[in-house]
């Protein structure tokens, strides 16, 4: 058997899902365009991080598949959802980079000591 079937979006007949839409943005603030999806489309949100740079894309798709992968130099997340404007948050990949930035001062103190900063 193939992948399990996902339920169709719970919108009344003749209405479309609303989602945020953008391509290759570095901030959620740049992803506030609202798009009408077509029938049987879901909203998706893709965020990818390479080092400290995060790129966010959002939109509608009829074949969305949730996915998350960690790479040596970055991370990729794809999430699918089926309610209006459910793809609001594209900051999933920011969390690891923010944690690394927060730990850098402490790590430098441990490695080089306070006199060499």
C-alpha positions as a Markdown table, in Angstrom:
| # | Residue | x | y | z |
|---|---|---|---|---|
| 1 | Unk | 0.0 | 0.0 | 0.0 |
| 2 | Unk | 1.1 | 3.6 | -0.5 |
| 3 | Unk | 1.1 | 6.5 | 1.8 |
| 4 | Unk | -2.0 | 6.9 | 4.0 |
| 5 | Unk | -4.6 | 9.3 | 2.6 |
| 6 | Unk | -4.9 | 12.7 | 4.2 |
| 7 | Unk | -8.4 | 14.1 | 4.8 |
| 8 | Unk | -9.5 | 16.8 | 2.4 |
| 9 | Unk | -9.6 | 20.3 | 3.8 |
| 10 | Unk | -12.8 | 21.0 | 5.8 |
| 11 | Unk | -14.0 | 24.0 | 3.8 |
| 12 | Unk | -17.5 | 24.2 | 2.5 |
| 13 | Unk | -18.0 | 23.4 | -1.2 |
| 14 | Unk | -17.0 | 26.4 | -3.4 |
| 15 | Unk | -14.7 | 28.1 | -0.9 |
| 16 | Unk | -11.0 | 28.0 | -0.9 |
| 17 | Unk | -8.3 | 27.8 | 1.8 |
| 18 | Unk | -6.5 | 31.0 | 2.5 |
| 19 | Unk | -2.7 | 30.8 | 3.0 |
| 20 | Unk | 0.3 | 33.1 | 3.2 |
| 21 | Unk | 2.5 | 33.1 | 0.1 |
| 22 | Unk | 6.1 | 34.1 | -0.5 |
| 23 | Unk | 9.3 | 32.8 | -2.0 |
| 24 | Unk | 12.8 | 32.8 | -0.6 |
| 25 | Unk | 12.4 | 35.4 | 2.2 |
| 26 | Unk | 14.6 | 35.8 | 5.2 |
| 27 | Unk | 11.8 | 37.0 | 7.6 |
| 28 | Unk | 8.2 | 36.1 | 8.3 |
| 29 | Unk | 7.5 | 39.9 | 8.0 |
| 30 | Unk | 8.1 | 39.5 | 4.3 |
| 31 | Unk | 5.7 | 36.6 | 4.0 |
| 32 | Unk | 2.3 | 38.3 | 4.7 |
| 33 | Unk | 0.8 | 38.1 | 1.2 |
| 34 | Unk | -2.5 | 36.2 | 1.3 |
| 35 | Unk | -3.4 | 33.8 | -1.5 |
| 36 | Unk | -6.6 | 31.8 | -2.3 |
| 37 | Unk | -5.7 | 28.1 | -2.7 |
| 38 | Unk | -7.6 | 26.1 | -5.3 |
| 39 | Unk | -9.9 | 23.2 | -4.3 |
| 40 | Unk | -8.1 | 20.3 | -2.6 |
| 41 | Unk | -5.0 | 22.3 | -2.0 |
| 42 | Unk | -3.3 | 22.6 | 1.3 |
| 43 | Unk | -1.1 | 25.4 | 2.7 |
| 44 | Unk | 2.6 | 24.7 | 3.1 |
| 45 | Unk | 5.5 | 26.4 | 4.9 |
| 46 | Unk | 9.1 | 25.6 | 4.1 |
| 47 | Unk | 12.0 | 26.9 | 6.1 |
| 48 | Unk | 15.7 | 26.1 | 5.6 |
| 49 | Unk | 18.7 | 27.2 | 7.5 |
| 50 | Unk | 22.3 | 27.2 | 6.2 |
| 51 | Unk | 24.6 | 28.4 | 9.0 |
| 52 | Unk | 23.0 | 31.6 | 10.3 |
| 53 | Unk | 20.9 | 32.3 | 7.2 |
| 54 | Unk | 17.2 | 31.2 | 7.2 |
| 55 | Unk | 15.1 | 31.2 | 4.0 |
| 56 | Unk | 11.3 | 30.9 | 4.2 |
| 57 | Unk | 8.8 | 30.1 | 1.4 |
| 58 | Unk | 5.1 | 29.6 | 1.7 |
| 59 | Unk | 2.1 | 28.8 | -0.5 |
| 60 | Unk | -0.6 | 26.3 | -1.6 |
| 61 | Unk | 0.0 | 22.8 | -3.0 |
| 62 | Unk | -2.1 | 19.8 | -4.0 |
| 63 | Unk | 0.7 | 17.4 | -3.1 |
| 64 | Unk | 2.2 | 18.7 | 0.1 |
| 65 | Unk | 4.2 | 16.2 | 2.2 |
| 66 | Unk | 5.5 | 17.0 | 5.7 |
| 67 | Unk | 9.3 | 16.7 | 5.8 |
| 68 | Unk | 12.2 | 17.6 | 8.1 |
| 69 | Unk | 15.9 | 16.9 | 7.5 |
| 70 | Unk | 19.1 | 17.9 | 9.2 |
| 71 | Unk | 22.2 | 18.4 | 7.2 |
| 72 | Unk | 25.8 | 19.0 | 8.3 |
| 73 | Unk | 25.5 | 22.7 | 7.4 |
| 74 | Unk | 21.8 | 23.3 | 7.8 |
| 75 | Unk | 18.3 | 22.2 | 8.3 |
| 76 | Unk | 15.1 | 21.9 | 6.2 |
| 77 | Unk | 11.5 | 21.8 | 7.4 |
| 78 | Unk | 8.3 | 21.5 | 5.3 |
| 79 | Unk | 5.0 | 21.6 | 7.1 |
| 80 | Unk | 1.5 | 21.2 | 5.6 |
| 81 | Unk | -1.8 | 22.3 | 7.1 |
| 82 | Unk | -5.4 | 22.7 | 6.1 |
| 83 | Unk | -7.0 | 25.6 | 7.9 |
| 84 | Unk | -7.1 | 29.3 | 6.9 |
| 85 | Unk | -3.7 | 31.1 | 7.3 |
| 86 | Unk | -2.3 | 28.1 | 9.2 |
| 87 | Unk | 1.2 | 28.5 | 7.6 |
| 88 | Unk | 1.9 | 31.7 | 9.5 |
| 89 | Unk | 5.1 | 30.6 | 11.2 |
| 90 | Unk | 8.1 | 30.1 | 9.1 |
| 91 | Unk | 10.7 | 30.4 | 11.9 |
| 92 | Unk | 11.2 | 26.7 | 12.6 |
| 93 | Unk | 14.8 | 26.8 | 11.3 |
| 94 | Unk | 15.7 | 29.9 | 13.3 |
| 95 | Unk | 15.8 | 28.1 | 16.7 |
| 96 | Unk | 19.0 | 26.1 | 16.2 |
| 97 | Unk | 20.9 | 29.2 | 14.8 |
| 98 | Unk | 19.7 | 31.4 | 17.7 |
| 99 | Unk | 20.8 | 28.8 | 20.3 |
| 100 | Unk | 24.3 | 28.7 | 18.7 |
| 101 | Unk | 24.5 | 32.5 | 18.7 |
| 102 | Unk | 23.5 | 32.6 | 22.4 |
| 103 | Unk | 26.2 | 30.1 | 23.3 |
| 104 | Unk | 29.1 | 31.7 | 21.4 |
| 105 | Unk | 30.1 | 34.2 | 24.1 |
| 106 | Unk | 30.2 | 31.5 | 26.8 |
| 107 | Unk | 32.2 | 29.1 | 24.5 |
| 108 | Unk | 34.7 | 31.8 | 23.7 |
| 109 | Unk | 35.3 | 32.5 | 27.4 |
| 110 | Unk | 35.9 | 28.8 | 28.1 |
| 111 | Unk | 38.3 | 28.4 | 25.2 |
| 112 | Unk | 40.3 | 31.6 | 25.4 |
| 113 | Unk | 39.6 | 33.0 | 28.8 |
| 114 | Unk | 38.4 | 36.6 | 29.7 |
| 115 | Unk | 41.8 | 38.3 | 29.1 |
| 116 | Unk | 41.9 | 37.5 | 25.4 |
| 117 | Unk | 38.5 | 38.7 | 24.4 |
